[in-house]
Amino acid sequence: MELKRVVVTGLGAVTPVGNNPEETWNNFLAGKSGAAPITHFDTTNFKTKFACEVKDLNVNDYLDRKEARKLDRYTQLAMIAAMQGVNDSGLDLEKEDKNRIGVVFGVGIGGIKTFEEEVSYYALHKEEGPKFSPFFIPKMIADIASGQISIHFGFRGPNYTTTSACASSSNALADAFNLIRLGKANVIVGGGAEAAICESGVGGFNAIKALSTRNDDPEHASRPFSASRDGFIMGEGAGCLILEELEHAKARGAKIYAEMVGEGASADAYHITASHPEGLGAKLVMRNALEDAGMKPEDIDYINVHGTSTHIGDLSEALAIKDVFGEHAYKLNISSTKSMTGHLLGAAGAIEAMACVLSVKNDIVPPTINHAEDDNDPDLDYNMNFTFNKAQKREVRAALSNTFGFGGHNCCVIFKKYAE
C-alpha cells in the first residue's frame, strides 16, 4: 500500500505569548517571556507564585457566553485554537465531506479546575447531601475537547483524545498523520490543550519539586540549559495544526505551510517523573522518527527540544541529541520555546510543532531565552548551537520536535519544506 503524503494547511494557537499563531510566532522571534505573577488564584501560601497564563483573551469573541460556561477552560482554549486553524486552512465546509474530517486532540490532565471546584463545593456542603452540577462530568473528562470541536463543526471522521502527559499533543499529531497517510481521513484537526494553572495543579507540581520558585524574577525563571535552572514554569494554552492529504489540499488550492513526514514513539521504562539519565528513550524516539521519515540525521536543521529547564531533563536530552546526530549535532540549531511559553503540559507538543512548521516556512529559528551562565557539567556541550537569547536566520529544510512525558512517554514529529 502506497502511503499518502500529509501537509499542514492551517494553524491555530492560544499561548502565554499570543492569542493567535501570528502573535505567538512574532513574540517567539522577539524572545518574549510569558511568565508573570499568577492571577487565576491567591498564591499566598504557595511556593511558586508565577506561571505562564494566557492573557487578554476574550473567550466570548469566539464562543457564546452561555455555552462557554458549560466548558472547562482547557476546552475553551482547544475550541478557539481549532476555530482559528479551520479558518486559516480555508476549508469550505459546505463542500467538504465531513465524514472524512476528524479531530484528534491531546490533553495531559483535562478539566482539573472543574474537578477542583466541584469537589471543593461538595466538601463545603456534604452535610446537605451530594450537590454536583449536571455539567461536572461533561466539563471535566479528558476527551471532551475533541468531542466539542467535532460537534461544533459537524466533523464525523475519527474523533478521540490522546493522553500521554507532556507528549499528549505530539501523539495526537502522530495519530492524525497516520490516519491520513493510511487513507482513513482527508483532513484531521490535530493538536492539544491544557489549563492546569490552579491550586491543585500548581500545588501538585510543587509537591514533587518540579516547578521553579524564582518568584522574584518570573520572566527569567525558565532558563533551559543554564546552570541556575531550578524547574519548569507552568503554562496553559492550546495549539492546532490542520493536517491534510496532499492531493486533497492541492485540489482545493490550499496554501501549504510544510509537509509532515515522520513520527516516532518510545518509552524510557525508567521512572514515573524523571527522564532516563542517559537519554535512552530520547535516543530511540528520534531514531524511530527519522527512520519513519526516511531521513538521515544530517537532513535535520532544527530541533525544538523538550527543554523544560530541569537539571536532569536538559542534560539527558542534550546527550541523546549528540548520540543520534553525531558531528551534525554541532551544525544544526536547537532551541526550547518553553523558555518563553513555560511548559504547556499536554498542549506543549502542538505549540512546539507549530514553531517547527513556521521555522521551516520562514527559515528562522526562535531562541532559547534567559541563558545567563553555562553549566559546568561536561555532558552539556556548549559547542552545540542552543540558539541562546536571539533568533537565528538559516535555511531550515526540516525540523524535529521532541516531547517527553511523565511515565516515560516520548514522541517525536518531523516536518520539512513542501516540494512537488
Buried (B, 14 or more C-beta within 10 A) or exposed (E): EEEBBBBBBBBBBBBBBBBBBBBBBEBBBBBBBBBBEBEBBEBEEBBBBBBBBBEEBEBEEBBEEEEBEBBBBBBBBBBBBBBBBBEBBBBEEEEBEBEBBBBBBBBBBBBBBBBBBBEEBBEEEEEEEEEEBEBBBBBBBBBBBBBBBBEBBEBBBBBBBBBBBBBBBBBBBBBBBBBBBEEBBBBBBBBBBBBBBBBBBBBBBBEEEBBBBBBEEBBBBBBBBBBBBBBBBBBBBBBBBBBBBBEBBBEBEBEBBBBBBBBBBBBBEBEEBBBBBBBBBBBBBBBBBBEBBEBEBEBBBBBBBBBBBBBBBBBBBBBBBBBBBEEBBEEBBBBBBBBBBBBBBBBBBBBBBBBBBBBBBEBBBBBBBBBEEEBEEEBBBEEBBBBBEEBBEBEBBBBBBBBBBBBBBBBBBBBBBBEE
